[in-house]
Amino acid sequence: MSVSVVVCGVGLVGRALVQMIENVNKARCASASGQLSVVGAANSRQMAWNDSGLEMPLKLDEEADLDSLVQRCIDSKLARLVFVDCTASDAVPRRFVDLLDANVAVVTANKKGHCFSLADYRKMRSVGGEKLAYESTVLAGLPVLTTLKDLLRTGDEILSIEGVFSGSIAFIFHCLAQGESFSGAVLKAKENGFLEPDPRDDLNGVDAARKVLILARECGAEIELSDVQIASLVPKHLESASVADFFTALPTLDAEWAEKCSDAAKRDERLAFVCSFDAKTNVCSVGPVSTNKFNALSGTDNVVSFTTRRYLSRPLTIMGSGAGADVTASGCLADIFRVVR
């Protein structure tokens, strides 16, 4: 039986997912069971729908309307329908409960729904069950949440979680360790497409905080995003500056960061933007730390380490590329198969 897919957010990740679906279908051949059919797609401006499957390459020919898209999913007679959220929107995950109530499976790479208030989070999780999958919300396609769930369901006890969860900041700190200035490293990250148009959306640490909150809540911690202790890389006096003024002011931060890197090097350490969760105290924190734990990281590499009763002396560690359209899309595709099996 075929699986019908609606991709909400046809940007870099969404288009990569659509391409992967095409490739999977070609590999399986047209007569094979379990074909994936993209029946709906949308970006912030336009959308398209066809119960029989949209033609490739995608052509979005209607004005985008989230309510209409969700309602079509709910009213659809398609037997195995999966709604995939590849956006960074607050509005889309607000509709997950409606979709799940209508027996539409939901796959999301959007972290925001899992960081709503505890009341909203609990409702979404209770309604979702096995029809809600969200592996790509933490470190893209790396099997982080799958591993954590397996540890918990087999009776292990999580003591702490620690790692580097921001590929963009990891890249900047990698450049610093190579002797580049802070301003130069930020500009290089921007040129490589690793930063948002306003780099403070990455440098303020909120995105990394969302990831550690998702892991903490998976462990049963009843905490809010506001409870996460965040040490932003953005100085207070630049928080409200224009983007242009922020870039102009960046060189004034170079001396401070050069001194921090020098101090770390004297201890054979490097700066890392570390995310941590202490299961005993339920304390989550994110911020720059001088350490030698993550010296093996390079470029945009991410890493997460689980210290548990079973993995006490040598934590279970997962490392690899934790950012990028292809790896994020692959996590979404794996989740599609999970929710329909």
Disulfide bonds with the S-S distance in Angstrom:
none
